[in-house]
Amino acid sequence: MAAVEYADIEAAAGRLAGHVLDTPCVESRTIGQILGAQVFLKFENLQFTASFKERGALNKLCALVQQGVAGVVAASAGNHAQGVAHHAQRLGLRAVIVMPVHTPTVKVERTRGFGAEVVLHGETFDEARDRALEIAAEQRLEFVHPFDDPLVIAGQGTIGLEMLRAQPELDTLVIAVGGGGLISGIATAVRAVRPDIRIVGVQTARFPAMVNAVKGTQHPQGLTTIAEGIAVGQPGEITRALITERVDDLVLVDEGDIEQAIVMLLEIEKTLVEGAGAAGLAALLKEPERYAGRKVGLVLCGGNIDPMLLSAIIGRGMVRAGRLARIRVGARDTPGVLARITTVVAQAGANIDEVHHQRAFSTLSAQNVEVELVLQTRNPRHVADVVQALQAAGFGAQAY
């Protein structure tokens, strides 16, 4: 018998009822029209801690309370930390959380806000986990694993029950994978009720540990990713076995795919997700033909993203969409030349964000000036129109 079965998930659903949200699972018609599929979004970013992680954490903590445990320790990049801290506080348990030193500040502060003792240690989740295990032994605390624990996996699997209840016509699920707890639980729930559903796991190409473990590939591991919630260097043993048995395929997405998905969800659905929460949509954006005509369920598994990172992602997304552009203009350095340039740009319908007026650092002759413009534009065609208008007015202009 596998470590987690359908009955375990049903039992978890009973424990969690009334303590976590049964979050909406609704169709995004606009995203579906863009991708040529029906796309249904499970809004786990609406949980109190803005992540699905509190499901597994609460299921595990309920069992520990029954055992008379006084305190727990966990290692997490943020979402598991908040789930453990929040529900430990509710249940009267002491909680110590070890987080990698580069965890986004928003996640660190929220974890502290739930009353947990936060220890920042290590560059990666794996280093934080090793320190958490040391603390567990030193202080006689119970270690709550973020993914490789049957009770945690069962808690995450309740998402699968809710998705099928809300959208019984789903035929494909595309789920983010870090350590594998989320997809293991969902796959266990879904396979028991709808064994025909296709389940695809998604990892960031910079942290392909589960793909390598299950498929026998040797993709190199990177150092950082905007999807730090799934930046796991060593997959779980329990989750690996469950994924091998119950998941149809695993795919990799790039950082740019994730960035594009974050911006799309923000702009179209008006919902904020972190990198891991956008991984499922990133897979659809990367290979839309693979999901064409299917009824696809995605889990927006978390919404805890650093505001500065979000700002950078939005800016880069606007550049990719041709809605933010840089244009270099060369002209004779005469009075009023800047006014003429900006007039042409305005008449072409673009809005100027920034102007950089270069003399000393230009490669043009001393009599000329180089003006760099950052413009708000409509699309790539509009950028080309602005460049053409400047050239027609006698200026040397190019987008770059």
MOHULIN-V75100 format. One record per helix or strand. SS is the DSSP state (hx for helix, st for strand). FROM is the first residue (numbers start at 0). TO is the last residue. If there is no record, write none. Layout:
SS&FROM&TO ; SS&FROM&TO
This chain:
hx&5&15 ; st&16&16 ; st&19&19 ; st&24&26 ; hx&28&34 ; st&37&41 ; hx&43&45 ; st&50&50 ; hx&52&65 ; st&70&74 ; hx&78&90 ; st&93&98 ; hx&104&112 ; st&116&119 ; hx&124&138 ; st&141&142 ; hx&149&165 ; st&171&175 ; hx&180&192 ; st&197&203 ; hx&208&214 ; hx&227&229 ; hx&236&245 ; st&248&252 ; hx&254&267 ; hx&275&285 ; hx&287&290 ; st&294&298 ; st&301&301 ; hx&306&319 ; st&323&331 ; hx&336&346 ; st&350&357 ; st&367&375 ; hx&379&391 ; st&395&398
